[in-house]
Amino acid sequence: MTWSARRGSTLPIEALIFDVDGTLAETEEFHRRAFNAAFTTLGLDWFWDRPLYADLLKVTGGRERIRHFMDHYLSGTGEARDMVALLHQRKNRVYAGFVANRQVPLRPGMRELIAAAQGAGLKLAIATTTSPANVDALLTAALGSGWREVFPVMVAGDMVKAKKPAPDVYHAALARLRVAPEAALAIEDSRNGVLSATGAGLRVAAVRSAYTAQDDLSGAVRVFDDPVDLTLASLRALA
């Protein structure tokens, strides 16, 4: 049953597909700190400050980000290139610790939006570049161990051929939801995310986040500055 059929809305939609980092939660500062901690534990003198990390976020995927840093900001990294997988593993472990200690809550309004969408009978899914382990850590802390009942479809970057801005995660999410692109709405916070979703034929409601405040989100049907304003009522108004 579509949202319009159940609630009398003019927006015929069956599913909401959420990005994670920056969208459901302001995670990126914690990812940055976790990267720096991983560098230290492995004896590297690398340090990603906030401006540098904002630039590195244009590259999707943690391992890809490390390789990009090596290729464009360093020279003579040598053996460090063989440490990418280990660095990423250590970083994820540190990040999971932040999440387990409940330092990374959902953004204001997101819990309410999720609950309202469930009440409206919408299907919910995750389409993200981050790893499945990071998704599980965040949503277990935020929603409990039964979070997969809330988001029965979760597609992460490592589960598809190409990460955002390629549309692969959205194509996969739509296939698993069994809905057409025009019957779903993506919730994103970044330029790469908007390109990924629109590339799969979805409309996008974008919400700015700390590290993507200056991103070009012009492909979205609406850009929200505050996640609290991202409600079912505001999404209906997009039609």
Backbone as numpy.savetxt, mean C-alpha at the origin, in Angstrom:
# Nx Ny Nz CAx CAy CAz Cx Cy Cz
-24.37 -8.60 -5.15 -25.22 -7.41 -5.15 -24.34 -6.17 -5.15
-24.64 -5.24 -5.98 -23.82 -4.03 -6.06 -24.20 -3.05 -4.96
-23.30 -2.17 -4.69 -23.55 -1.12 -3.72 -24.79 -0.31 -4.09
-24.91 0.04 -5.37 -26.06 0.85 -5.79 -27.37 0.11 -5.58
-27.35 -1.20 -5.82 -28.58 -1.96 -5.65 -28.97 -2.07 -4.19
-27.97 -2.15 -3.31 -28.26 -2.36 -1.89 -28.54 -1.06 -1.17
-27.84 0.00 -1.54 -27.93 1.25 -0.78 -28.56 2.40 -1.55
-28.99 2.18 -2.76 -29.59 3.25 -3.53 -28.60 4.27 -4.03
-27.34 3.89 -4.11 -26.31 4.81 -4.56 -26.28 4.88 -6.07
-25.76 6.00 -6.58 -25.58 6.13 -8.02 -24.22 5.59 -8.46
-23.45 5.06 -7.53 -22.13 4.53 -7.86 -22.20 3.01 -7.83
-22.33 2.36 -8.99 -22.44 0.90 -9.02 -21.09 0.25 -8.75
-20.86 -0.14 -7.54 -19.57 -0.69 -7.16 -19.76 -1.91 -6.28
-18.91 -2.89 -6.48 -19.00 -4.12 -5.71 -17.82 -4.32 -4.77
-16.70 -3.60 -5.03 -15.50 -3.87 -4.25 -14.66 -2.62 -4.05
-13.97 -2.59 -2.91 -12.93 -1.60 -2.64 -11.61 -2.35 -2.54
-10.59 -1.83 -3.21 -9.27 -2.45 -3.18 -8.29 -1.43 -2.60
-7.67 -1.80 -1.48 -6.82 -0.89 -0.74 -5.34 -1.16 -0.96
-4.60 -0.08 -1.16 -3.15 -0.12 -0.99 -2.89 -0.16 0.52
-1.64 -0.45 0.91 -1.30 -0.56 2.33 -0.43 0.60 2.79
0.83 0.63 2.34 1.79 1.62 2.84 1.39 3.03 2.44
1.14 3.86 3.43 0.75 5.23 3.18 -0.75 5.40 3.03
-1.46 4.32 2.75 -2.90 4.39 2.54 -3.65 3.91 3.78
-3.55 2.64 4.09 -4.18 2.13 5.31 -3.46 2.64 6.55
-2.15 2.78 6.47 -1.37 3.24 7.62 -0.18 4.06 7.13
0.26 5.00 7.97 1.46 5.79 7.67 2.68 4.97 8.06
3.03 4.06 7.19 4.08 3.08 7.50 5.48 3.52 7.07
5.57 4.44 6.12 6.85 4.64 5.44 7.96 5.13 6.36
7.64 5.97 7.35 8.68 6.41 8.27 9.24 5.23 9.06
8.39 4.27 9.38 8.85 3.08 10.10 9.65 2.16 9.19
9.27 2.10 7.91 10.10 1.35 6.96 11.48 2.00 6.85
11.52 3.33 6.78 12.81 4.04 6.68 13.69 3.72 7.89
13.14 3.80 9.07 13.91 3.51 10.28 14.39 2.06 10.28
13.53 1.17 9.79 13.90 -0.24 9.76 15.03 -0.50 8.77
15.00 0.17 7.62 16.12 0.05 6.67 17.42 0.49 7.34
17.40 1.64 7.99 18.62 2.15 8.62 19.12 1.21 9.71
18.20 0.62 10.47 18.61 -0.33 11.50 19.26 -1.56 10.88
18.71 -2.02 9.76 19.28 -3.18 9.07 20.68 -2.87 8.55
20.87 -1.68 8.01 22.20 -1.30 7.54 23.21 -1.34 8.68
22.81 -0.83 9.84 23.71 -0.79 10.99 24.07 -2.18 11.48
23.07 -3.05 11.57 23.33 -4.39 12.10 24.25 -5.19 11.19
24.29 -4.84 9.92 25.17 -5.56 9.00 26.46 -4.78 8.71
26.74 -3.79 9.53 28.02 -3.10 9.46 28.19 -2.13 8.32
27.06 -1.66 7.75 27.13 -0.70 6.65 26.94 0.72 7.19
27.67 1.67 6.63 27.56 3.05 7.10 26.54 3.85 6.28
25.58 3.18 5.68 24.55 3.84 4.89 23.51 4.45 5.83
22.94 5.56 5.41 21.85 6.17 6.18 20.90 6.86 5.23
19.63 6.50 5.31 18.60 7.11 4.47 17.86 8.15 5.29
18.13 9.44 5.02 17.37 10.48 5.69 16.03 10.64 4.98
15.19 11.51 5.49 13.83 11.62 4.95 13.79 12.10 3.50
14.54 13.13 3.13 14.51 13.54 1.71 14.99 12.44 0.77
16.05 11.73 1.17 16.54 10.64 0.33 15.50 9.54 0.22
14.89 9.19 1.35 13.90 8.11 1.32 12.69 8.50 0.47
12.29 9.77 0.53 11.18 10.22 -0.30 11.51 10.01 -1.78
12.75 10.25 -2.15 13.16 10.04 -3.53 13.19 8.55 -3.87
13.68 7.74 -2.92 13.77 6.29 -3.16 12.39 5.64 -3.27
11.38 6.27 -2.69 10.04 5.70 -2.76 9.47 5.70 -4.17
10.10 6.40 -5.08 9.67 6.35 -6.47 9.93 4.97 -7.06
10.79 4.21 -6.39 11.08 2.82 -6.78 10.26 1.92 -5.87
9.43 1.06 -6.43 8.59 0.20 -5.61 9.30 -1.10 -5.28
9.11 -1.55 -4.04 9.71 -2.79 -3.58 10.97 -2.54 -2.78
11.08 -3.17 -1.61 12.23 -2.96 -0.75 13.54 -3.40 -1.34
13.59 -4.60 -1.90 14.83 -5.09 -2.51 15.21 -4.23 -3.70
14.20 -3.87 -4.48 14.46 -3.02 -5.65 14.98 -1.64 -5.21
14.47 -1.14 -4.09 14.90 0.16 -3.57 16.37 0.11 -3.14
16.76 -0.98 -2.50 18.16 -1.13 -2.08 19.07 -1.18 -3.31
18.68 -1.96 -4.30 19.50 -2.05 -5.52 19.60 -0.70 -6.22
18.49 0.03 -6.26 18.49 1.35 -6.89 19.45 2.29 -6.14
19.43 2.22 -4.84 20.34 3.03 -4.02 21.79 2.70 -4.35
22.09 1.43 -4.44 23.45 1.01 -4.77 23.87 1.51 -6.15
22.95 1.42 -7.10 23.29 1.77 -8.48 23.40 3.27 -8.71
22.62 4.06 -7.97 22.53 5.49 -8.26 23.13 6.41 -7.20
23.40 5.89 -6.03 23.93 6.73 -4.97 25.28 6.28 -4.45
25.71 5.09 -4.81 26.97 4.54 -4.32 27.84 4.11 -5.48
29.09 3.91 -5.19 30.01 3.29 -6.15 30.88 2.31 -5.39
31.27 1.26 -6.07 32.15 0.29 -5.44 31.52 -0.48 -4.30
30.20 -0.80 -4.41 29.55 -1.53 -3.33 30.00 -2.99 -3.27
30.48 -3.52 -4.36 31.07 -4.85 -4.37 30.22 -5.91 -3.73
30.76 -6.49 -2.64 30.09 -7.62 -2.01 28.73 -7.26 -1.42
28.51 -5.98 -1.16 27.23 -5.57 -0.57 26.06 -5.96 -1.46
26.31 -6.07 -2.77 25.22 -6.45 -3.68 24.71 -7.85 -3.38
25.54 -8.68 -2.79 25.12 -10.03 -2.43 24.32 -10.05 -1.13
24.21 -8.87 -0.49 23.54 -8.80 0.80 22.12 -8.27 0.69
21.64 -8.02 -0.52 20.33 -7.39 -0.68 19.23 -8.19 0.01
19.18 -9.49 -0.24 18.13 -10.31 0.35 18.23 -10.31 1.88
19.45 -10.41 2.40 19.63 -10.41 3.85 19.25 -9.06 4.45
19.64 -7.98 3.79 19.27 -6.65 4.26 17.75 -6.49 4.33
17.10 -6.94 3.29 15.64 -6.82 3.24 15.00 -7.67 4.33
15.54 -8.85 4.56 15.01 -9.73 5.61 15.17 -9.09 6.98
16.36 -8.54 7.25 16.61 -7.88 8.54 15.69 -6.67 8.70
15.55 -5.91 7.64 14.68 -4.73 7.68 13.26 -5.13 8.02
12.74 -6.17 7.38 11.37 -6.60 7.65 11.20 -7.07 9.08
12.24 -7.66 9.64 12.18 -8.12 11.03 12.06 -6.93 11.98
12.85 -5.88 11.70 12.77 -4.68 12.54 11.40 -4.03 12.40
10.93 -3.93 11.17 9.62 -3.32 10.92 8.52 -4.10 11.64
8.59 -5.41 11.59 7.58 -6.24 12.27 7.58 -5.96 13.77
8.75 -5.65 14.32 8.83 -5.30 15.74 8.10 -4.00 16.03
8.25 -3.00 15.16 7.51 -1.74 15.33 6.01 -2.01 15.33
5.58 -2.84 14.40 4.15 -3.11 14.25 3.63 -3.89 15.46
4.39 -4.90 15.89 3.97 -5.73 17.02 3.83 -4.90 18.29
4.63 -3.86 18.41 4.55 -2.96 19.57 3.48 -1.89 19.40
2.67 -2.05 18.34 1.53 -1.15 18.08 1.96 0.30 17.89
3.10 0.48 17.24 3.57 1.82 16.92 3.04 2.31 15.57
2.39 1.40 14.82 1.95 1.74 13.47 0.44 1.50 13.35
-0.38 2.40 13.84 -1.83 2.22 13.77 -2.37 2.51 12.37
-3.60 2.09 12.13 -4.28 2.49 10.90 -4.46 4.00 10.91
-4.52 4.59 9.73 -4.74 6.03 9.62 -6.15 6.39 10.12
-6.32 7.59 10.63 -7.64 8.00 11.10 -8.70 7.83 10.01
-9.81 7.24 10.39 -10.92 7.04 9.46 -10.90 5.73 8.71
-9.75 5.07 8.65 -9.67 3.84 7.85 -10.46 2.69 8.48
-10.38 2.56 9.79 -11.13 1.49 10.45 -12.63 1.68 10.22
-13.07 2.93 10.29 -14.49 3.23 10.09 -14.91 2.97 8.64
-14.04 3.31 7.69 -14.35 3.06 6.28 -14.46 1.57 6.01
-13.54 0.80 6.56 -13.57 -0.65 6.37 -14.86 -1.24 6.94
-15.22 -0.82 8.16 -16.44 -1.33 8.79 -17.68 -0.95 8.00
-17.72 0.29 7.52 -18.87 0.74 6.74 -18.98 -0.01 5.42
-17.84 -0.27 4.78 -17.85 -1.02 3.52 -18.35 -2.44 3.73
-17.92 -3.05 4.84 -18.44 -4.39 5.16 -19.94 -4.35 5.37
-20.41 -3.32 6.10 -21.84 -3.20 6.36 -22.65 -2.98 5.09
-22.01 -2.37 4.09 -22.69 -2.13 2.81 -22.62 -3.34 1.89
-21.99 -4.39 2.34 -21.90 -5.60 1.53 -20.85 -5.58 0.45
-19.87 -4.67 0.56 -18.81 -4.60 -0.44 -17.74 -5.65 -0.20
-17.15 -6.13 -1.27 -15.99 -7.00 -1.17 -14.77 -6.13 -0.91
-13.84 -6.63 -0.09 -12.64 -5.87 0.23 -11.40 -6.66 -0.15
-10.41 -5.95 -0.66 -9.17 -6.60 -1.08 -7.99 -5.68 -0.82
-6.81 -6.29 -0.81 -5.54 -5.58 -0.68 -4.75 -5.76 -1.96
-4.19 -4.67 -2.48 -3.28 -4.74 -3.63 -2.08 -3.87 -3.29
-0.96 -4.48 -3.00 0.16 -3.75 -2.43 1.49 -4.20 -3.02
2.48 -3.36 -2.85 3.84 -3.72 -3.25 4.60 -4.37 -2.11
4.21 -4.07 -0.88 4.93 -4.60 0.27 4.77 -6.11 0.37
5.58 -6.73 1.21 5.60 -8.19 1.30 4.37 -8.71 2.06
3.97 -9.96 1.79 2.85 -10.54 2.54 3.10 -10.54 4.05
4.35 -10.74 4.46 4.67 -10.75 5.90 4.40 -9.40 6.53
4.73 -8.32 5.80 4.48 -6.99 6.33 2.99 -6.69 6.42
2.24 -7.14 5.43 0.79 -6.97 5.46 0.20 -7.71 6.65
0.62 -8.94 6.83 0.11 -9.76 7.93 0.43 -9.13 9.27
1.66 -8.64 9.43 2.04 -8.01 10.70 1.18 -6.79 11.00
1.01 -5.93 10.00 0.24 -4.70 10.20 -1.22 -4.99 10.50
-1.85 -5.83 9.69 -3.28 -6.05 9.83 -3.62 -6.95 11.02
-2.71 -7.82 11.40 -2.93 -8.60 12.62 -2.94 -7.69 13.83
-2.00 -6.75 13.87 -1.95 -5.79 14.98 -3.16 -4.88 14.99
-3.62 -4.48 13.80 -4.71 -3.50 13.70 -6.09 -4.13 13.80
-6.27 -5.31 13.18 -7.60 -5.90 13.06 -7.74 -7.25 13.74
-6.63 -7.80 14.22 -6.67 -9.10 14.85 -6.31 -10.22 13.89
-6.17 -11.41 14.43 -5.72 -12.55 13.63 -6.71 -12.95 12.55
-7.94 -12.50 12.66 -8.94 -12.84 11.65 -9.05 -11.81 10.54
-7.99 -11.03 10.31 -8.08 -9.97 9.31 -8.37 -10.49 7.91
-8.01 -11.74 7.63 -8.28 -12.27 6.29 -9.78 -12.49 6.05
-10.56 -12.52 7.10 -12.00 -12.56 6.91 -12.51 -11.20 6.43
-11.78 -10.15 6.81 -12.13 -8.80 6.36 -11.64 -8.58 4.93
-10.40 -9.00 4.68 -9.78 -8.87 3.37 -9.45 -10.27 2.83
-10.46 -10.97 2.31 -10.21 -12.34 1.83 -9.28 -12.41 0.63
-9.11 -11.30 -0.07 -8.20 -11.24 -1.21 -7.06 -10.30 -0.88
-5.83 -10.82 -0.95 -4.64 -10.01 -0.71 -3.61 -10.37 -1.77
-3.21 -9.37 -2.56 -2.19 -9.59 -3.58 -1.02 -8.65 -3.28
0.17 -9.24 -3.11 1.37 -8.46 -2.81 2.30 -8.47 -4.02
3.27 -7.56 -3.97 4.17 -7.39 -5.11 4.93 -8.63 -5.50
5.31 -9.44 -4.50 6.08 -10.65 -4.79 5.23 -11.76 -5.40
3.93 -11.54 -5.48 3.02 -12.56 -5.99 2.69 -12.38 -7.46
3.21 -11.32 -8.06 2.95 -11.03 -9.47 4.26 -10.78 -10.20
4.17 -10.71 -11.52 5.38 -10.56 -12.34 6.03 -9.19 -12.15
5.22 -8.13 -12.14 5.76 -6.77 -12.07 5.04 -5.98 -10.98
5.80 -5.19 -10.23 5.23 -4.39 -9.16 4.71 -3.06 -9.70
3.98 -2.34 -8.85 3.50 -1.01 -9.22 4.68 -0.16 -9.70
4.51 0.66 -10.73 3.25 1.12 -11.35 2.64 0.18 -12.38
3.22 -1.00 -12.58 2.56 -1.98 -13.45 1.21 -2.35 -12.84
0.23 -2.72 -13.65 -1.12 -3.00 -13.14 -1.32 -4.41 -12.60
-0.25 -5.20 -12.54 -0.37 -6.62 -12.24 -1.13 -6.94 -10.95
-0.83 -6.23 -9.84 -1.50 -6.56 -8.58 -2.99 -6.30 -8.67
-3.37 -5.28 -9.43 -4.81 -5.00 -9.56 -5.50 -5.99 -10.48
-4.83 -6.39 -11.55 -5.40 -7.44 -12.40 -5.64 -8.70 -11.57
-4.66 -9.07 -10.75 -4.78 -10.28 -9.94 -5.89 -10.14 -8.90
-5.98 -8.96 -8.25 -7.02 -8.76 -7.24 -8.40 -8.84 -7.87
-8.58 -8.21 -9.02 -9.88 -8.25 -9.69 -10.27 -9.68 -10.07
-9.28 -10.44 -10.53 -9.56 -11.83 -10.92 -10.01 -12.65 -9.71
-9.36 -12.44 -8.58 -9.72 -13.20 -7.39 -11.04 -12.73 -6.78
-11.33 -11.45 -6.93 -12.62 -10.93 -6.46 -13.77 -11.32 -7.39
-13.41 -11.61 -8.64 -14.38 -11.92 -9.68 -15.30 -10.73 -9.94
-14.68 -9.57 -10.05 -15.43 -8.36 -10.40 -14.72 -7.67 -11.56
-15.48 -6.93 -12.34 -14.92 -6.17 -13.45 -14.28 -4.89 -12.93
-13.32 -4.33 -13.66 -12.66 -3.10 -13.21 -13.64 -1.96 -12.91
-14.66 -1.83 -13.73 -15.61 -0.73 -13.53 -16.49 -0.93 -12.30
-16.45 -2.13 -11.71 -17.24 -2.42 -10.52 -16.42 -2.33 -9.25
-15.19 -1.82 -9.36 -14.32 -1.71 -8.18 -13.73 -0.31 -8.11
-13.35 0.07 -6.92 -12.70 1.36 -6.69 -11.42 1.11 -5.91
-10.32 1.69 -6.37 -9.04 1.55 -5.68 -8.82 2.72 -4.74
-8.19 2.46 -3.60 -7.81 3.49 -2.65 -6.29 3.52 -2.61
-5.69 4.63 -3.02 -4.23 4.73 -3.15 -3.72 6.04 -2.59
-2.39 6.13 -2.42 -1.81 7.37 -1.90 -0.65 7.90 -2.75
-0.22 7.16 -3.75 0.99 7.55 -4.48 0.77 7.57 -5.98
1.69 8.23 -6.67 1.66 8.27 -8.13 1.75 6.87 -8.71
2.69 6.07 -8.20 2.83 4.71 -8.72 1.56 3.89 -8.49
0.93 4.09 -7.35 -0.30 3.37 -7.06 -1.44 3.77 -7.98
-1.57 5.07 -8.21 -2.62 5.54 -9.12 -2.40 4.99 -10.53
-1.16 5.02 -10.99 -0.85 4.49 -12.32 -1.16 3.00 -12.41
-0.85 2.26 -11.34 -1.11 0.83 -11.32 -2.61 0.54 -11.42
-3.39 1.24 -10.61 -4.83 0.98 -10.59 -5.51 1.42 -11.89
-5.19 2.62 -12.35 -5.81 3.09 -13.59 -5.37 2.24 -14.78
-4.14 1.71 -14.70 -3.67 0.83 -15.77 -4.47 -0.45 -15.87
-5.10 -0.83 -14.75 -5.95 -2.02 -14.74 -7.41 -1.66 -15.00
-7.67 -0.37 -15.29 -9.02 0.05 -15.63 -9.88 0.48 -14.47
-9.30 0.67 -13.27 -10.06 1.06 -12.11 -10.12 2.57 -11.94
-11.19 3.04 -11.32 -11.22 4.39 -10.80 -10.47 4.41 -9.48
-9.89 5.55 -9.14 -9.08 5.65 -7.93 -9.50 6.84 -7.09
-9.68 6.58 -5.80 -9.80 7.65 -4.81 -8.44 7.70 -4.12
-7.76 8.82 -4.22 -6.42 8.95 -3.65 -6.46 9.77 -2.37
-5.61 9.40 -1.42 -5.49 10.15 -0.17 -4.01 10.44 0.05
-3.68 11.69 0.24 -2.27 12.05 0.40 -1.72 11.51 1.72
-0.44 11.16 1.70 0.22 10.66 2.90 1.50 11.45 3.14
2.16 11.17 4.23 3.32 11.95 4.64 4.41 11.99 3.58
4.70 10.85 2.96 5.80 10.79 2.01 5.36 10.99 0.56
4.06 11.11 0.32 3.60 11.29 -1.06 2.79 12.57 -1.21
2.97 13.51 -0.29 2.17 14.73 -0.30 2.33 15.52 -1.59
3.49 15.39 -2.22 3.76 16.16 -3.44 3.57 15.33 -4.72
3.13 14.10 -4.59 2.95 13.25 -5.78 1.88 13.81 -6.71
2.06 13.57 -7.99 1.05 13.91 -9.00 -0.01 12.81 -8.97
-1.16 13.11 -8.43 -2.24 12.14 -8.31 -3.39 12.46 -9.26
-3.04 13.13 -10.36 -4.07 13.63 -11.28 -4.88 12.53 -11.94
-4.43 11.30 -11.91 -5.21 10.22 -12.51 -6.37 9.76 -11.65
-6.40 10.21 -10.39 -7.48 9.82 -9.48 -8.74 10.62 -9.78
-9.89 10.04 -9.49 -11.15 10.77 -9.69 -11.35 11.81 -8.60
-10.71 11.60 -7.45 -10.70 12.62 -6.39 -9.49 12.39 -5.51
-8.92 13.48 -5.03 -7.78 13.41 -4.12 -8.21 13.99 -2.78
-8.05 13.20 -1.73 -8.39 13.62 -0.37 -7.10 14.00 0.36
-7.11 15.13 1.04 -5.96 15.54 1.83 -5.96 14.88 3.20
-7.12 14.54 3.70 -7.26 13.97 5.04 -8.01 12.64 4.93
-7.44 11.56 5.46 -8.12 10.25 5.35 -9.47 10.21 6.05
-9.68 11.08 7.03 -10.96 11.11 7.72 -12.10 11.45 6.76
-11.78 12.19 5.70 -12.80 12.57 4.72 -13.11 11.46 3.72
-12.36 10.39 3.79 -12.57 9.26 2.88 -13.61 8.34 3.50
-14.86 8.56 3.18 -15.98 7.81 3.75 -16.82 7.21 2.64
-17.75 6.34 3.00 -18.66 5.79 1.98 -19.47 6.91 1.33
-19.88 7.87 2.14 -20.66 8.98 1.58 -19.84 9.76 0.56
-18.57 10.02 0.86 -17.74 10.78 -0.07 -17.45 9.96 -1.32
-17.34 8.64 -1.19 -17.11 7.80 -2.36 -18.35 7.73 -3.24
-19.53 7.71 -2.62 -20.76 7.75 -3.41 -20.83 9.05 -4.22
-20.36 10.13 -3.60 -20.44 11.43 -4.25 -19.57 11.52 -5.50
-18.63 10.60 -5.66 -17.75 10.61 -6.84 -18.53 10.38 -8.12
-19.68 9.74 -8.01 -20.50 9.47 -9.20 -21.24 10.73 -9.64
